[in-house]
Amino acid sequence: MAISAQMVKELREKTGAGMMDCKKALTETNGDMEAAIDFLREKGIAKAAKKSDRIAAEGTTYILTEGNEAVIIEVNSETDFVAKNEGFQILVKELAAHLLANKPASVEEAAGQTMDNGATVESHINAAVAKIGEKISLRRFEILTKGDNDAFGAYLHMGGRIGVLTLVEGSTDADAAKDVSMHIAALAPKYVSRDQVSAEEIEREREVLTQQALNEGKPENIVAKMVEGRIGKFYEDICVVDQSFVKNPDVKVGQFVESKGGKIKSFVRYEVGEGIEKRVDNFAEEVMNQVNKG
């Protein structure tokens, strides 16, 4: 498979490895990005694989809670300027209120629903597009329901660049739940606890760590023990209850929540534009094209 410059660039962004190392890794793995990341990690070239895509699209996240129900949403715009526009902010709040009241199963289902003003959600967004002058889209949402003895932790970071909604069971301490959401915003864990991590993901990590240790020249008889120690660190990186609490690193997040009589049931973390590829304008090239046309 031909290895393109774009592929090399993407691997560099995800691993921090040098251009030639990235090209070699992609060549060795026949262009498989995930395998190339593993290849670099096994060689000790990439210390930590950055799996998340570059943040590109603009917009905001927003959280609305009403009694025992809450919704977290992400609405995208083309520019950060429009995301701060009052009309855009009003639209986001209207969409959140509609979603919480009507509970569609998907963005597609939501698009066809009728809002209080008689317009469909899709038409209402399109009207805002016509008025504001930029493409706007409801990208995703999630609705959580809690019991009377539970708490929501709602936190918006940097005015909505990151939104986290956490559900804590067995405790009505909303401030503690919000502290957990602030932690999740900062450290971006993938799971609540170890039992949510798939056997496939752990096995893949174990294989990478084993090869890494062998490539470091460690004796085979101690590699297995080393790998298990590093697997424990891997869990700390991805499971929120195993992480050191940002407000008090002496305790784990799970211990902090237990001290409040609760347990983390679930969380949703949205970061604006994560995973969306945005067109990058080369203005110098654009100007030269115009000059040459002239």
Secondary structure as GFF3:
##gff-version 3
##sequence-region A 1 294
A	DSSP	alpha_helix	5	15	.	.	.	ID=ss1
A	DSSP	alpha_helix	19	28	.	.	.	ID=ss2
A	DSSP	alpha_helix	33	42	.	.	.	ID=ss3
A	DSSP	beta_strand	58	66	.	.	.	ID=ss4
A	DSSP	beta_strand	69	77	.	.	.	ID=ss5
A	DSSP	alpha_helix	80	83	.	.	.	ID=ss6
A	DSSP	alpha_helix	86	102	.	.	.	ID=ss7
A	DSSP	alpha_helix	107	111	.	.	.	ID=ss8
A	DSSP	alpha_helix	121	132	.	.	.	ID=ss9
A	DSSP	beta_strand	137	145	.	.	.	ID=ss10
A	DSSP	beta_strand	151	157	.	.	.	ID=ss11
A	DSSP	beta_strand	162	169	.	.	.	ID=ss12
A	DSSP	alpha_helix	174	187	.	.	.	ID=ss13
A	DSSP	three_ten_helix	194	196	.	.	.	ID=ss14
A	DSSP	alpha_helix	199	215	.	.	.	ID=ss15
A	DSSP	alpha_helix	220	238	.	.	.	ID=ss16
A	DSSP	three_ten_helix	240	242	.	.	.	ID=ss17
A	DSSP	beta_strand	244	245	.	.	.	ID=ss18
A	DSSP	beta_strand	248	252	.	.	.	ID=ss19
A	DSSP	alpha_helix	253	259	.	.	.	ID=ss20
A	DSSP	beta_strand	263	271	.	.	.	ID=ss21
A	DSSP	alpha_helix	283	293	.	.	.	ID=ss22
###
